Amino acid sequence: MLDSGALVIPVYFDVTPDDCESIDSGPFAEAFRKHYAQGRIDKEILQRWKEALKRVTLRPGKRLDDYNG
């Protein structure tokens, strides 16, 4: 999506941009491990997802916690 030239505005709900950057130890780590262990994704797709999350954190975004209290 980022390479397509489409407008991407990250919206963080119950996570922070830091959570998305630290995907090997943050809240995404367990979900990635489960998807991989269950054969839902292969190593290539897993790496692409991780790279995409890291890249999207470089863009300005909104945290819903800031609006929902």
Phi and psi in degrees as a GROMACS rama.xvg file:
@    title "Ramachandran Plot"
@    xaxis  label "Phi"
@    yaxis  label "Psi"
@TYPE xy
-66.1729  -32.1879  LEU-2
-79.8316  -13.1424  ASP-3
-80.1471  -12.1849  SER-4
88.2187  -0.241967  GLY-5
-70.9432  150.358  ALA-6
-72.0217  124.259  LEU-7
-120.349  121.301  VAL-8
-121.392  107.015  ILE-9
-65.6468  136.936  PRO-10
-123.145  119.751  VAL-11
-102.354  121.587  TYR-12
-123.501  114.822  PHE-13
66.0908  13.7912  ASP-14
-141.63  165.318  VAL-15
-115.84  165.707  THR-16
-56.9589  -34.5056  PRO-17
-62.0696  -36.6427  ASP-18
-60.6724  -37.3923  ASP-19
-73.5759  -29.6294  CYS-20
-76.6764  -36.6555  GLU-21
-95.8489  57.9626  SER-22
-72.7703  -12.9725  ILE-23
-86.8063  -11.5656  ASP-24
-135.859  -8.23921  SER-25
-87.8561  -163.143  GLY-26
-64.4563  -20.0899  PRO-27
-81.0837  -20.2929  PHE-28
-57.5906  -47.8594  ALA-29
-64.7218  -41.5686  GLU-30
-62.9682  -43.3597  ALA-31
-62.1864  -43.2487  PHE-32
-60.453  -43.0734  ARG-33
-64.5599  -47.1233  LYS-34
-58.8707  -43.849  HIS-35
-67.557  -45.8692  TYR-36
-63.1496  -34.4234  ALA-37
-84.208  0.129604  GLN-38
76.3032  15.459  GLY-39
-73.2756  -27.3997  ARG-40
-137.897  153.939  ILE-41
-99.7189  177.718  ASP-42
-60.512  -37.8529  LYS-43
-64.6918  -45.7442  GLU-44
-66.4936  -41.1083  ILE-45
-57.2908  -45.369  LEU-46
-64.9391  -39.3261  GLN-47
-63.7966  -41.589  ARG-48
-62.5363  -44.8028  TRP-49
-61.8192  -44.6136  LYS-50
-63.1222  -40.7252  GLU-51
-63.1821  -43.3456  ALA-52
-62.6827  -41.3231  LEU-53
-64.8119  -41.139  LYS-54
-68.3194  -38.0819  ARG-55
-68.4001  -26.1985  VAL-56
-69.3697  -14.5421  THR-57
-78.4785  -13.0402  LEU-58
-94.1269  149.234  ARG-59
-63.8858  140.893  PRO-60
-146.207  -174.145  GLY-61
-125.457  140.336  LYS-62
-102.106  122.357  ARG-63
-64.4467  -26.0988  LEU-64
-57.6974  -31.5111  ASP-65
-65.3093  -25.6945  ASP-66
-101.69  -29.2196  TYR-67
-96.3854  -5.80945  ASN-68
